[in-house]
Amino acid sequence: MKGRLPDLTLRARLTVLVVAAVAVAVVAVSLTSWLVTQASLYRQFDAQLQAYAQVAAKSASPADALATLRSADRDGRSTDPDHGIGLTVQFLDAAGVPTGAAGEVSAFPVGAQARQVAAGGISVGSEVDKIGSDRYRVWIAARPDGGAVQVARDSEGVEHTLADLGLWELLVGFAGVLVAALIGRAVAKTALRPVDTLTTAAGEVARTQALAAEITVKGRGELANLAESFNEMLAALATSRDEQRRLVEDAGHELRTPLASLRNNIELLIHAQTRSGLPSDDHARLLADLDTQSAELTDLVGELVELATGDRSPEDVEHVELDDLVRTAVDRARPHAPGVGFDLSAEASVVRGRPAALERAVLNILGNAAKWSPAGGTVTVTLTAEPGEAHLVVTDEGPGIPDTDLPHVFERFYRAASARSLPGSGLGLAIVQQVVAQHHGRVTASNGECGGARFELTLPCAAPVRGS
């Protein structure tokens, strides 16, 4: 059974477990009932024999004792005239030797307790003897003039009663187990109906690839929670697939222009090379354009890959000293913006996250601020730590963000009209938002009070601020 149970269906396993549980309960109750009944019947049987032994001990002979006992037995149980059948009375002298017997058995075995009672060692005793195929229960009592009397009765009636009781309990238990099997199967079928619904829905999704399917949730409990989780999983998968489709569509759209320009320049170079009619200045300019376009394509492909794989980054999550990370990011941003100054103020703070991803997000914010800052302008970087949160604010001295563009600055490939002539792919701020969201933070964009754009990143702190 142990090797075959895992091969059964869940419904069959539940049915087997219900039947097994009911069978164990039925066996336990039936056995306990039978044992209690057995003890009660034999206790009554022995009590009556003990009373008979006390009466027989006062009789003059075994025959008189048997007659007295049968008469008393018939008077006490008038509805059962054969109740006295099976009684045997035997007298013993002080040495334990039988001196006479009356009843259905002509000679009765004398056991150790009978000899002790006859010798005066104890006043009463009991034994169980088997004569032929019959089992007799015996009570021994001391006689007033010495010796002892044995009163025995065939316990066949009690044994038949116990046998009949055992048979009925076996039949009732078998019927109970059978009913439990039918009820268990019905209960398992009803309880697992939501699982069948989930199985059907999963198969339909696998067959049609349609993630819009939704399972109707009824009631509450573990299976209802499972159905809700399945619906949430389908919704998350549908959202992920839609985002991937949009990313591919947007990427294809964005790649067409630089690829077409790159191809045109290459064709022009090839055409000029065959005719040898392209001036050296134009030749140098085309090569410079090719270099710039290939660099932009490389950056665009890298950012696309980062957006597509950001949720599955292999980088480990660890405690990150955010103030040190921001200082490193500012040092890396300075060489790329030689005409712009950076004013940094950073308080000590620690967050849990992926260091490379966080540094990339900070670099994107700094690069965006430097791109829009005028020559000689200053990018102000301020990191403050509050209980439970760290705030990074980056402001520039550029023209700011138009109100119509503010709601869209973190969208993929979105570029304001004034930014379309500037280098960039329109993915930098989208990467920032993705990284911040992965670290359970938030990022907002607004315009500063004195002009220029203002970006604020808020991240949950992982530990108390150092030095506090």
N, C-alpha and C positions, 0 to 999 in steps of 0.2 A: 504493500500500500504506500509505503514511504517513497518508493521509486516511481510509482505510477501517478500519484496525486498531482505533481507539477504538470503532468501532461494533460490533465483535465481542463475543461473550460472553467472560467471563474464561476459561472452559474452552477456547474456541477460540483465544484469545490465547496461552494457555500451550502449546497444541498447536503453533501457528505458531512460537512462539519455540523450542520443542524441535526442530522440524523444521529451522528455520533454523540453529540451532546445530550440529545433526548434519550438515546439508548443507555448512556452512562447513568443518567438520572433515574430512568426506569429500573435498571438493575439495582442501583443503590437503594431506592425506595422499596422495591419488591423484596430484596434480600433482608433489609432491616425489618420490614413488616413480618416476614416469615420467621426470622429469628426471635422477634419479640413474642409472636404468637406461640412459637414452640416453647419458649421459656415459661409463658403464662400457663399453657396447657399442662406441662409437666409439673409446674408448681402446684396447680390445683389437684392434679392426679396424686402427687406425693403427699399433699396435705390430707387428702381423704384416706390414703393408705395409713398414714401415721395415726389418724383418729381410729381407724379400724384396728390397728395393732394395740392401741390402749384398751379398746373394748375387749379384744380377744384375750388379752393377758389376764382378764378377770374370769374367764370361762373355765369350766371344769375339764373340758376335753376339746380337742380340735373340732369334732362334729358339732358340739354345742356352740362353739365359737362361730363356725361357718354358718349355722342356721341363724344365729343372732345377727350376723353381719348381712346375710342375704335378706332377712326380714327388714332390717333397717334400711338397706339399700333400696328395696322395692317401695317402702313407705315414703322414702325421701324423693324418689324419682318414679312416680306412678305412671308417667307417660312413657317410660322406657323399661318395660318388664324384663328385658334381657340384660340390663345393666350389670347385674350381679354375676353374670357368667364370666368365668375366668378366674374367680377367687380361689386361693388355696391357703389353708392354715396348717402350720406344722409346729409342734411343740418340741422343745429341746430341754434336756436335763442340764445340770450345772456343768457337765463336761462337754456340752455342745453336741451330744449324741441325740438324734431324733427319737422321740418316744411315741410319736403318732402323728398322722396327717390326715386331712380331709379336704376334698376339693377335686379339681380336674387333674392335678398332678399327684401321683401316689407318693413320690419321694422328691424332696427338694434339696438342692445343694446347700451345704452349710459353709458359709464363707468366714473370713477372718473376723469381720465385725460381729457376725452372729455368735461366734465363740466368745468374743470379749463381753457381749451383753449377757450371755448365759453364765459366764464366770463372775459377773458382777463388776466387771471393769468399767463399763459404761452403761447408761440407762437405755439409750436408743441408738439405732444405727440404720443405715440404708444400703442396699446393694442393687445391682442390675445383673440378672442372670439370664442366660439363653439356654432354653431346653428345646431341643429339636430345632424347628424353624421359628419358634416363638420367642419373643423377648419379654421377660418378666421384670417388673420393678418390685423390690422387696423392702418392707420395713420390719425392723426387729424391735421388740419391746421386752423389758424384763418382767417376769411373773412374780407376784407377791410371795409365793412359796418357794421361789428359787427356779433357776432355769430361765428360759426365754420362749417367746412365741414369734414365729415368722408369718407375716401376712403378705402374700404375693398376688399380683394381678397382671394378666396379659395386657401389654400396652399397645396391642394391635389397633384398637379404636383411635387412639391418639395419633398413631403413625398414619393411619388411613386419612384422618382429618388433615394432617400436615401435607400428605401427598396430594390430596384434592386441592388444598389451598395453593400449593406450589404450581400445580397444573394450571389453575385458573389465573394465577399471577403471571405465568409464562404466556398464556394466550392473550391476556389483557395487555401485557407489555409488548408483545409482538404487534398487536393491533395498534397500540400507541405509537410504536416506532414507524409503522406503515403510514399512519395518519400524519405523523411528523414529517415523513419524507415527502408526502404530497403537499403538505402546507409549506414545508421548506422550499420546495421547488417553485411553488406559486409566489412565495415571498421573495425568493431570489430573482425570479423573472420580473416581478414588479419593481424591486429595489434597483435592479440593473438596467431598467428601461432607459434611464438617462445615459448610461454608458453605451447602450446600443445606438442611441441618438448621436452621441459624440462620435462613435465609430463610423456611422453612416455619413456624418458631416465631414469627418476627416477624409474618408474615402472620396467623397464628392469633391472636396478641395483638391486632393491629389489628382483626381481625374480631369477636372475642368480648369484647375489653376485659378479659380475664382475665389478671391479672398474676401468678398463682400458678404458671404454667407454668415448667418448669425443664428445661434441656437436659442430658442425660447427657454428662459430660466423659470422653473416652477418650484415653489416652496423654498426651503432653506436647508442648510446642512452641507456636508462634505461634497456630495455630488452636485448640488447647486453651485457651490463655490468652484468646483471643477469646471462646470459649464461657463460660469462667468470668466474664469481664467482663460478658457479656450477662446471665448469671444474677444477678450483683451488681446490674446496672442494673435488672433486673426487681424484685429484692427492694427496692431503694431506692425505685423508683416505687410499689410496693405499700405500703411503709411511709409514703411521703409521702401517698398517696391515703387511707390509713387515718387518718392524722393530720388531714388536711383534713376528712374526714367527721366525725371526732370533734369537731373544732373547730366545724364548722357545727352539729352536733347540740347540743354544749354551749352554743354561743352562742345557738341558738334557745331552749334551755331557760332560760338566764339572762335573755334579753330578754323572755320572756313576762311575768314578774312586774312589772318596772318599766313595761312598756308597758301592762299591765292596770291598774296603779295610776294611771298617767298618764291613761289613758282615763277611768277612773272619776272622777278629780278634774275633768277637763274636762267630763264629762257633768254632774257636780254643779254646777259653775259655770254651765253653760248652763241647767240646771233652775232654779237660784236666780235667775239673771238674768231668766228669763221670769216668775217669781212674785214677785221682789223681796222675798223673805222671809229672806235669809241675812244674819245679823249681820255687821257690819264686821270684827269680830275673826276670825270664821271665814273670811270672804272673804280677809283678809290671810294667814291661815294656809294656806289652799288655794293661794294664789299663791306663797307661800314654798315649799310642798311641790312645786309644779310646777317652780319654778326649780331646786330641789335635784335633783329627778328628771331634769330635762332635762340638768343638768350631769353627773349620774352616767351617763346614757345617752351623752352626748358622750364622756366618758372611756372608757366601755366600748367604744364603737365605735372610738375611736382606738387602744386597746390591742389590739383584735381585728385591726385593719388592720396594726399593727406586728408582731403575731405571724405574720400570714399573709404579710407581705412582708419579714420580717427577713432571710431567706436571699438575697433579691434586692435588697438595699439599694443605691441608686445612689451612696451616699457612698464616696469614695475611701479606700483604706487608706494611712495615713501614720504617721510617727513621732509619738507622743503623749507629752507630759510628764505622766505620770500624777499626780504630786503637785500640779501646777497644776490639773489637771482635778478632783481631789478637793476642793481648796480652793474652786473655783468651785461645785461641787455643794453643798457645805456652806453657802456663802453664799446659794444659791438656796433651800435647804431651811429656813433659819432663819425667814423671814417666814411660812411655812406652819405653823410650830409655835412660836407665841410663848411658850407656857408651858414649853418644853423647851430646855435648854442643850446646846450641842455642844462637846465637848472634842476638838480636832484635833491630831494629831501626824503629820507626813508627811515621809518621807525622799525625796530626789530619786530618781526612777526613770523610765525611758523604755520604752514598749512600742510595738508596731506594731498599729494598729487603726483603727477608725472612731470619731472623737472623739465625735460626737453619740450614737452607740449606747452607747459606754462611759459617757458622762455620764448617759444615761437609766437604765442599770443601777445606777449608784451612787446616783442620786436615788431610785430605787425602794427600795433597801435602806435609805437614810436615812429615807424617808417611812414605811416599815414600822416602823422602830425608834421614830420619833417618835410614831406612832399608838399604840403599846403602852406608851410611857413615861408615868408619872404626872406630874401637874402639879408643876413644880419639879425633875423628874428630869433626868438628863444622858445624852446619847448620846455614847459614846466612839468616836472614829474614829482608827484607827492604821494608817498605811501604812509598811511596812518593805521594804527592798530587800536581797535576797540575791543571790549569784552566779547569774544565769540566771533568777531569778523575783522577782516583786513580790507582796507579800501585803497585802491590805486587810482589816482586821478591824473590824467594827462591832458594838458591844454596847450594850444598853439596860438600864434598871432596871425593866422591866416584869415581868409574872408568868412569863415564859419560855414555852416551847413544850411542851405535853403530849407525853409519850413516844409516845402513839398517833398524834399528828399529825406527828411529826418526819419519817417517811418520805414524807409527802405534801405538804410545804409548797411544793414547786416544781411541783406539778401544776397544770394549767390549771383555773381556776374552783374549786379546792379552798379551802374556808374552814372553819376550825375552828368548833366549836359556839359558842365564846365570841366569835367574830368576826362572826357573822352579823348582829348588831345594829349593827355598826360600818360606816361607809362603806367602799366598796372593791368591786372586781369579782372579786378572786381571780386576777387575771392578772399582777399586778406582779412577783411572784417567778418566775413562769414566763418572763416577758420577761428577767429577770436571768439565769436559767439558759441561755436561748437565746443571749443576747449573749456570755456567757462562753464557751460552747461554740464559738461562731463564731470566737472569738479564741484557740482552742486552750488554754483555761484550765479551771478547775474552781471550783465554789462549794459550800460545805457549810453546814449549819445545825446548831446545837447549843445547849445551855444553858450559860451562864457558871457559874463556880464560886460566885459570890456571888448567883446568880439572874439573871433576865433572859435574853433571847435573844442568841445570838452567831452572826454570819454572817462567813464568811471567803471572800474572793475571791482566787484565785491566778492570775496571768497571767505568761506568759513575757516576760522582758525582751528588748528588741531591741538594746540597746547597753549598754556599761559604764555604771555609775552615775556621774553627773556629779560631778566633784570627787575621784573615787577615783584 
